[in-house]
Amino acid sequence: MIQVKFVDDVEIEGLEKAINDFLATIESETVKDICVDFKEMTATIQYDIAEAWKNRMCCECQYWDDGGETTTSGICHETGQRRRFNNKACKCFKDFRG
């Protein structure tokens, strides 16, 4: 999901510090664009955030069921499809912890 952060300051050094402080809080791979307007002393930073479920696996989902067997595949109770335990989570992902 793409997010936007607006940064402003009255001096160039302050703007530079504000931009660098924000960039230090995110991974460099997520930054899509930085647009600086020196006349208005503002910067717009576009960055991408990975939704938490995208880094999870099917076996970590409440809907995944291996039927009590020690197997590498199971059934997704939400989609009704057969899934391997290490498949990437889908949009139906529901965390055990929440």
CYANA upper distance limits for C-alpha pairs under 8 A (distance plus 0.5 A):
  1 MET  CA     48 ASP  CA      6.05
  1 MET  CA     49 ILE  CA      5.99
  1 MET  CA     50 ALA  CA      7.11
  1 MET  CA     51 GLU  CA      7.78
  2 ILE  CA     46 GLN  CA      7.30
  2 ILE  CA     47 TYR  CA      6.16
  2 ILE  CA     48 ASP  CA      4.86
  2 ILE  CA     49 ILE  CA      6.85
  3 GLN  CA     46 GLN  CA      6.32
  3 GLN  CA     47 TYR  CA      5.89
  3 GLN  CA     48 ASP  CA      6.42
  3 GLN  CA     49 ILE  CA      7.58
  4 VAL  CA     44 THR  CA      7.31
  4 VAL  CA     45 ILE  CA      6.17
  4 VAL  CA     46 GLN  CA      5.13
  4 VAL  CA     47 TYR  CA      6.87
  5 LYS  CA     44 THR  CA      6.31
  5 LYS  CA     45 ILE  CA      5.63
  5 LYS  CA     46 GLN  CA      7.04
  6 PHE  CA     42 THR  CA      7.62
  6 PHE  CA     43 ALA  CA      6.33
  6 PHE  CA     44 THR  CA      5.23
  6 PHE  CA     45 ILE  CA      6.95
  7 VAL  CA     15 LEU  CA      7.62
  7 VAL  CA     18 ALA  CA      7.13
  7 VAL  CA     19 ILE  CA      7.14
  7 VAL  CA     42 THR  CA      6.12
  7 VAL  CA     43 ALA  CA      5.58
  7 VAL  CA     44 THR  CA      6.88
  7 VAL  CA     45 ILE  CA      8.42
  8 ASP  CA     15 LEU  CA      6.39
  8 ASP  CA     18 ALA  CA      8.06
  8 ASP  CA     41 MET  CA      6.33
  8 ASP  CA     42 THR  CA      4.75
  8 ASP  CA     43 ALA  CA      6.73
  9 ASP  CA     14 GLY  CA      6.20
  9 ASP  CA     15 LEU  CA      5.52
  9 ASP  CA     18 ALA  CA      8.33
  9 ASP  CA     41 MET  CA      6.48
  9 ASP  CA     42 THR  CA      7.22
 10 VAL  CA     14 GLY  CA      7.50
 10 VAL  CA     15 LEU  CA      7.84
 10 VAL  CA     41 MET  CA      6.78
 11 GLU  CA     15 LEU  CA      6.78
 11 GLU  CA     41 MET  CA      7.67
 12 ILE  CA     16 GLU  CA      6.58
 12 ILE  CA     38 PHE  CA      8.39
 12 ILE  CA     41 MET  CA      7.58
 13 GLU  CA     17 LYS  CA      6.65
 14 GLY  CA     18 ALA  CA      6.58
 15 LEU  CA     19 ILE  CA      6.63
 15 LEU  CA     41 MET  CA      7.46
 15 LEU  CA     42 THR  CA      7.73
 15 LEU  CA     43 ALA  CA      8.25
 16 GLU  CA     20 ASN  CA      6.65
 17 LYS  CA     21 ASP  CA      6.41
 18 ALA  CA     22 PHE  CA      6.72
 19 ILE  CA     23 LEU  CA      6.64
 19 ILE  CA     43 ALA  CA      8.06
 20 ASN  CA     24 ALA  CA      6.60
 21 ASP  CA     25 THR  CA      7.46
 22 PHE  CA     26 ILE  CA      7.74
 23 LEU  CA     27 GLU  CA      8.03
 23 LEU  CA     28 SER  CA      7.89
 26 ILE  CA     30 THR  CA      7.68
 27 GLU  CA     31 VAL  CA      7.90
 30 THR  CA     47 TYR  CA      5.72
 30 THR  CA     48 ASP  CA      5.32
 30 THR  CA     49 ILE  CA      7.13
 31 VAL  CA     45 ILE  CA      7.88
 31 VAL  CA     46 GLN  CA      6.61
 31 VAL  CA     47 TYR  CA      4.69
 31 VAL  CA     48 ASP  CA      6.85
 32 LYS  CA     45 ILE  CA      8.17
 32 LYS  CA     46 GLN  CA      5.84
 32 LYS  CA     47 TYR  CA      5.57
 32 LYS  CA     48 ASP  CA      7.44
 33 ASP  CA     44 THR  CA      8.46
 33 ASP  CA     45 ILE  CA      6.32
 33 ASP  CA     46 GLN  CA      5.57
 33 ASP  CA     47 TYR  CA      7.50
 34 ILE  CA     43 ALA  CA      7.40
 34 ILE  CA     44 THR  CA      6.23
 34 ILE  CA     45 ILE  CA      5.01
 34 ILE  CA     46 GLN  CA      6.87
 35 CYS  CA     43 ALA  CA      6.03
 35 CYS  CA     44 THR  CA      5.65
 35 CYS  CA     45 ILE  CA      6.99
 36 VAL  CA     41 MET  CA      7.92
 36 VAL  CA     42 THR  CA      6.47
 36 VAL  CA     43 ALA  CA      4.74
 36 VAL  CA     44 THR  CA      6.95
 37 ASP  CA     41 MET  CA      6.17
 37 ASP  CA     42 THR  CA      5.85
 37 ASP  CA     43 ALA  CA      6.55
 38 PHE  CA     42 THR  CA      7.21
 50 ALA  CA     54 LYS  CA      7.32
 51 GLU  CA     55 ASN  CA      8.27
 52 ALA  CA     56 ARG  CA      7.79
 53 TRP  CA     89 ALA  CA      6.86
 53 TRP  CA     90 CYS  CA      8.07
 53 TRP  CA     91 LYS  CA      7.99
 53 TRP  CA     93 PHE  CA      6.89
 54 LYS  CA     88 LYS  CA      7.51
 54 LYS  CA     89 ALA  CA      6.61
 54 LYS  CA     90 CYS  CA      7.85
 55 ASN  CA     88 LYS  CA      7.76
 55 ASN  CA     89 ALA  CA      7.90
 56 ARG  CA     60 GLU  CA      7.27
 56 ARG  CA     88 LYS  CA      6.67
 56 ARG  CA     89 ALA  CA      5.97
 57 MET  CA     61 CYS  CA      7.71
 57 MET  CA     85 PHE  CA      7.36
 57 MET  CA     86 ASN  CA      5.93
 57 MET  CA     87 ASN  CA      6.07
 57 MET  CA     88 LYS  CA      5.12
 57 MET  CA     89 ALA  CA      5.24
 58 CYS  CA     64 TRP  CA      6.67
 58 CYS  CA     83 ARG  CA      7.77
 58 CYS  CA     84 ARG  CA      7.72
 58 CYS  CA     85 PHE  CA      5.95
 58 CYS  CA     86 ASN  CA      6.63
 58 CYS  CA     87 ASN  CA      6.03
 58 CYS  CA     88 LYS  CA      6.50
 58 CYS  CA     89 ALA  CA      5.40
 58 CYS  CA     90 CYS  CA      8.17
 58 CYS  CA     93 PHE  CA      8.11
 59 CYS  CA     64 TRP  CA      6.20
 59 CYS  CA     65 ASP  CA      8.21
 59 CYS  CA     84 ARG  CA      8.37
 59 CYS  CA     85 PHE  CA      5.18
 59 CYS  CA     86 ASN  CA      7.15
 60 GLU  CA     64 TRP  CA      7.93
 60 GLU  CA     95 ASP  CA      7.37
 60 GLU  CA     96 PHE  CA      7.57
 61 CYS  CA     89 ALA  CA      8.16
 61 CYS  CA     93 PHE  CA      6.18
 61 CYS  CA     94 LYS  CA      5.82
 61 CYS  CA     95 ASP  CA      5.92
 61 CYS  CA     96 PHE  CA      6.81
 62 GLN  CA     93 PHE  CA      8.05
 62 GLN  CA     94 LYS  CA      6.10
 62 GLN  CA     95 ASP  CA      6.65
 62 GLN  CA     96 PHE  CA      6.05
 63 TYR  CA     75 ILE  CA      8.48
 63 TYR  CA     76 CYS  CA      5.79
 63 TYR  CA     77 HIS  CA      5.41
 63 TYR  CA     78 GLU  CA      6.39
 63 TYR  CA     93 PHE  CA      8.01
 63 TYR  CA     94 LYS  CA      7.57
 64 TRP  CA     74 GLY  CA      6.88
 64 TRP  CA     75 ILE  CA      6.26
 64 TRP  CA     76 CYS  CA      5.06
 64 TRP  CA     77 HIS  CA      6.82
 64 TRP  CA     83 ARG  CA      8.47
 65 ASP  CA     74 GLY  CA      5.72
 65 ASP  CA     75 ILE  CA      5.79
 65 ASP  CA     76 CYS  CA      6.83
 65 ASP  CA     77 HIS  CA      7.73
 66 ASP  CA     70 THR  CA      7.91
 66 ASP  CA     71 THR  CA      7.23
 66 ASP  CA     72 THR  CA      8.39
 66 ASP  CA     73 SER  CA      6.85
 66 ASP  CA     74 GLY  CA      4.68
 66 ASP  CA     75 ILE  CA      6.99
 67 GLY  CA     74 GLY  CA      7.49
 72 THR  CA     84 ARG  CA      6.15
 72 THR  CA     85 PHE  CA      5.95
 72 THR  CA     86 ASN  CA      8.42
 73 SER  CA     82 ARG  CA      7.41
 73 SER  CA     83 ARG  CA      6.01
 73 SER  CA     84 ARG  CA      4.55
 73 SER  CA     85 PHE  CA      5.92
 74 GLY  CA     82 ARG  CA      6.17
 74 GLY  CA     83 ARG  CA      5.94
 74 GLY  CA     84 ARG  CA      6.72
 74 GLY  CA     85 PHE  CA      7.40
 75 ILE  CA     80 GLY  CA      6.85
 75 ILE  CA     81 GLN  CA      6.26
 75 ILE  CA     82 ARG  CA      5.03
 75 ILE  CA     83 ARG  CA      6.38
 76 CYS  CA     80 GLY  CA      5.68
 76 CYS  CA     81 GLN  CA      5.98
 76 CYS  CA     82 ARG  CA      6.78
 76 CYS  CA     83 ARG  CA      7.12
 77 HIS  CA     81 GLN  CA      8.20
 78 GLU  CA     92 CYS  CA      7.48
 79 THR  CA     92 CYS  CA      8.47
 83 ARG  CA     87 ASN  CA      7.22
 89 ALA  CA     93 PHE  CA      6.41
 94 LYS  CA     98 GLY  CA      8.14
